[in-house]
């Protein structure tokens, strides 16, 4: 008689931005998607996707998607939802008490009614009996909305990406309600000794042990490296590149060269620093056919910041080219044909872009901090994230030395072979199966 497959409840909340073409589609989203596909491929578990009751619209989108429609779904009515509604109603009752504006009072009253109806719906539909049949819960979502700790029979696994908000709270001004960043972040993540934690890098594991060894079990932490967002490979087809750039309304000549950047405008990503170094580099060497292509980001905000920091920006504005949102199918060709790739971040839990650039056959300049040396090894030029001198020197090395570029391309391609979602999920499934028996 065949033994039944363990039932794995997979957190679908990270797919909220999956169906939108916007810059917010993060590495967490792509890693979640890759892990789900690998888990399904193995056919070891009976996978169910879970969504909390306040995200029914996500379930509708997924049910109509060719890939996601193959899964069964469960709606989880979380105990925390009712507490949220109670807190919301109390706050708006207090607002009614403190305002004499009739129109505002009507709006507040309507919001109160809405949340009361939501709470009533919670009580009428709450039935979490399905959790008794679940063996494993897995989530890549940092901020869990699920109150699963009461279900002791379920093995719980969470993917830890980094503790960047707690380490750099100045970049998250609305994120915390107190100045106790380290402990508040732990409460947000609901860190505890019961969960098993997969860490995207040795760096991430060290960080969590350093700050949270008293509330998590180090023996239940294991490193399962990230891999890349999609299948990247060297593609130096100039005709394809020209068509791609034309799609983004960029006229490109055969002797032109560029740096491609694809990251958010978080200050930690250090993009303004990289562009400043780029401008100083082309000015120093009087280069006229070198461009910095920027994918994603809030352009007006970014240009304003550049204007504040680069006095003669107007002389070089045409060298800083906005691509806007870049479609997934265009990223590989843009990586491959970039003269080199810069990712000089202040801190990364893993650092997916340098790995992707190496896979696409592009030399990489990156920071020598956090997890980045763990990702690139000796296959990239590493510098201090705040050293203009080192950055410009690295630009010069790769711009003027074709042999050095080829060496780093070869090293990068070999280094990138060490990372794959297949290897990562092999480790995850082994741990899950071993603990389930």
N, C-alpha and C positions, 0 to 999 in steps of 0.2 A: 504494500500500500504506500503510495507516494505521500511524503510528508508535505504538509501545506507550507507555502512560502510565507515568511514573515511579512506582516503588513507594515509598510513604511509610510508614515504621514509626512509629506514633503511640503514645507512652507512656501506658498506661492506668492506671498506679498511682494518680494523683490521684483516681480514681473509687472508692477504697476506702470512702469515707463516703457515696457517692451513694445507696445503698439504705437508709440509716439516717436516721431522723428525730431528729436531735440537733443541738445548737448548734455542733458541730465542723465542720459543713458550711460551708466557708470560701469566700472569694472566689476562691481558687485552683481549687477544684472547679468553681464556676460558670463561670469564665473558660475552663477546659479544655473543659468541655462545649460552650460557645458556639463556641469555635474549631473543635472537631471537626465540629460541625454545619455551620459555614460552609465548611470545607474539603470536606466531602462534597457540599455543594450545588453547588460549582463543577465537580465531576466532572473535575478536572484530573489527580488522582493516583489510583493504586490504593492504597487505605488498608488497612493491616493494624494491628490493635491488638496490642501486645506487653505481656506480663506475665512477671515472673520466676517461676521454678519454685516458690518458697515462697508464692505467692499464687494457687494453683489455685482456691481457693474464690471469689475474685473473678471468675475466668473463668466459673465455673458460674453465678453470679448474672447476669452480663452476657449469657451465652448464652440465658438465659430471659427477658430483657427485650425488649419489643417494638422498641425502637430499637436497642440494642446488638447484637441478634441478627443484624442485617444485615451485620455485619463478619466477616471471617475473623480468626483469632487465632493468635498464635505464642507459644510458651513459650520464654523465653530462659534458658539455663543459664549463669549468670554465673560467671566465674572467681573472683570475690570470694566466692561462696557457699562454696566448699570451704575458703577461708582462714578464713571465719567459723566453720565447723564444727570445724576444727582448733583454733582459738583457744578455742572453747567446751569441747572435750574436755580440753584441757590445764588449763584453769581448774578443771574439776570433778575431775580426777585429783588436783590439788593440794589440793582441799577434802577429798577422801577421806583423804589423807595426814595432814591436820591435825585430824581428828575421830575420836573413839572411839565415837560414837553409831552403833549398828548400823543403826537405822532410817534415819538420815540417809545413811549409806553406801549403803544399798539404793536410796534415791531418787536419789542422785548417779549410781550405777551405771546405773540405768534411763535417766537423761538422757544419759549417755555413749553407751549403746547406741542410743538414738534418733538422736543426731547422727551416729553411725557409719553407721547405716542410711541416713540422709539423704545422707551423703557417697557411699556406695556407689551409691545411686539416681542421684546426680549423674553418676558415671562411666559408669553403664550407659546413661543416656538422653541424655547430652550430645551434641548434634549441631547445631552452629550454622552449618551449611552454607547455611541459608536466607539468612544475612546477605550472602552473595555476590550475591544477587539484589535487595538493597535499595539504593535510590538515595539516600533521604533519611530521616534520623531526626529526630523532633520531640518535644520534651518540655517540659511546663510544671512538671515536678516538680523542686523545688530540690535534692533529695538523690538523685542518680542511683545506682541499683544495677547499672547496665549498664556493662560494660567494653568500650566500643565504639571506643576510641581506636586499637586495633590494626587496625581495618578502614578503611584510608585512602580507599577508593573511596566511602565513604558521606559525604554532606554532613550535618553535624550542627547542629541548631538547638535552642537552649534559651531559654525565656522567663524573664527575670530580673525578679523582683517587687520586691525591696528587699534591703538588707543590715542590717536591723533587729537580728537577733540579735548581730551583731558590733559594732554601734554602741551597743546597750543590753544588754550581757551580764548586768547585774544583774537583768533580768526573766526570765532563762533560767538559773536556778541549776544545773540538771542537764544543760545542753546541751553545755558544753565540758569537756574533760578537762585543759586547760592554761589559763594566763592570757594566752596569745598568741591572743586572740580573732579578730583580723583575719585572720591567716594560717591558723588552724585552720578558720575558716569557708570560706576559699578552697579548702582541701583537701576539706572536706565536699562542696562544689559541684563539685569537680574542674575548676576554672577552668583554661583553657588557650588557647593562641593558635589552635588548630585549629577550635574551635567558632565558629559564628555565634551572636550573642546578640540577641534581641529584648528591648527594655526597655519596661516598662509606662508609663514617664514619662521626661521629660527629667531629672527629679530622680534617678531610679534610674540612668540612664546616667551622670550626673555622679558619683554616689557610687562606682560601679564603676570609672570612670576614675581618680578621685581615689585610691582605695586599691589598685587592682589593675592599673594601667597597665603594670606590668612583666610580667604573666603573661597578659594578654588583648590581643587586637588591636583597637584602637579602630576601625579601618576595617571590622571585622566586627560592629560594634554599631549597631543602628538602633532608633529609638523607634517603637513600635506601641502606642498608648494602649489601655488597657482600656476596656470599655464596661460596661453594667449587667448584673446577673445575670439579669434577665428583662425582659419588655416592660412597663415602667411608664408610666402615663398618669394624668391628673387624673380622679378619680372621687369626687365629693362627695355620693354617694347616702346620705342619712341612714338610710334603712331598711336598706340593705345593711350599713352600719357597725354599726347596732344589732344585727343578726343575728350579725355577726362577733364583736363584743364579748361577746355572750351566749354564744357558743361557748366563750369563755375565762372564762366565769362573771363577767363584769363588767357591773354595772348602770349604764347610762349615760343621763343626762337631757339634754334638748335644749339646755340652756344650759351644760352642762359643756364644758370645754376640756381638751386634753391635749398633752403632748409625747411623741412615740413614739421609743424608742431600740431599736436592734437591733445589738448588737455584743458582742464577747466581754468578759470581765472582766480581760483583760490590763491591768496598770497603765498601760501606754502609751496605752490608749484613753481614760483620764482620766474614766471614768464616775462615780466617786465624787465627783470635783471638780464635775461637772455637776449631780449631785443636790444637793450642798451648796449650790451657787449657786441652784438651784431653790427649796430650802427657805428660803434667805435672802430670795429674791424674793417668795414668797407671804407670808412673815412681814412683810416691809417694807410690803407693800401690803394686808395683811389680806384676801387672796383665798381663798375657800373652795371654789371649783368648778373648780380647775385641778389636773391630775394628771400624773404622770410614769409612762408605761407602759413597762415594761422587758421586752424579748423575749430569751429565752435566758439563759444564765449559771447559775452555781452560787449559788442564792439564799441559803442559810444562810451561806456564806462572805461574800457581799456585804453582807447585813444586819449581820453581825458587824463588818465594817469600817466601815459607816456609824455604828453605835452607838459605835465608838471615836472618831469624828470629829465627830459631831453630838450635842451634849449633850442637847438637847431633842427628840430624834428621835421619841419616842413621841407627841408632839403632832401630828406630821405623817406618821406611819407609814401612815395610810390614804390619803395622797396619793401614795405610792410604790407602784405596783401591778405585781405580777408577772404577766406573761403566760405565762412558760415558753417552750417551743419553739413558734415561730410557723410554721404551714404556709405553703409558698410562695405558695399561692393567696390568702392573707390579707394578705400584706405590702403590696400596692399600696393597698388601701382604708385601711389603718392609716397609711401614709405620707401619702396624699392629705388626710386629715381631721385630721392633726396641725396644731395652730396654727402651729408651726414645728418645724424639725428641728435638733437640736444634734449636732455631731460635732467636739468640741474635743480632738482627738488630739494627742499629743506628737510623733508622726512617722508618716507614711504613705508607702509606696512609690507608691501611686496614690490611694486614697481613693474606693472605689466607692460607699459609702452616700450621701455628699452628691450625687453624680450621680443616683442613683436617686431621692432625695427631690426634686430639681429636676424630673426627668422626671414625677414624680407630682403636680407642681403645689403644692409646699410650700416656703415660705421657709426658707433655710438659714443657720445660724450655725456657722462652722467656724474652724479655726486658720489662722494666717497663715504656717505653716511647711511645710517639705518640699515634697511634690507638690501640696498642697491648693490653693494659689493657681492652679496650672496647671490644675486641674480646674474650679474655680468661676469663675475670672476676676473680673469685677466683679458677678457675679450672686448674691453672698452677702455677709453681714456676716462679716468676718474679724477675729479678735481674738488676742491673746497667749494661748497655751494655759493659762497659769498665773495669769491676771489675773481675780480675782473681780469687781473693779470693772467691767472691760470686759464680762465675761459678763453680769452683772446689768443693765448698761446696754443690752446687746443684747436681753435678755429684755424690758425695758421698751419699747424701740423697737418691737418686733414685737407685743407684747401690746396696747399702747395706741394704736397707729397703724395702722388698717386700710388706709389708702392706701399706706403704706410696704410693708405685707405684699403688697398687690396688685402693686406695682412689682417686688418681688423674685420673686414668682411668675412674672410675665411675662418678666423677665430670665433666670430659671432655665430656663424652658421653651425659650427661644431658645438659651441656652448649651448645654443638653443635646443639642441637635441636632448639635453638632460631633462627638459620640462615637457610634460604632456598631461592632458586630462586623464588619459588612460592610466598612467602611472599613479596619479593622484587618487583617482577613484578606486583603483586596486587596493591602495592602502586603507582607504575609508571602509570599503566593503569588508576587508579582512577583519578590521577592528569590530565592526558591527556584528558580523557573523560570530566571531570568537566570543563576544560578550553576550550574544543571544543564546548561546548553547550552555 
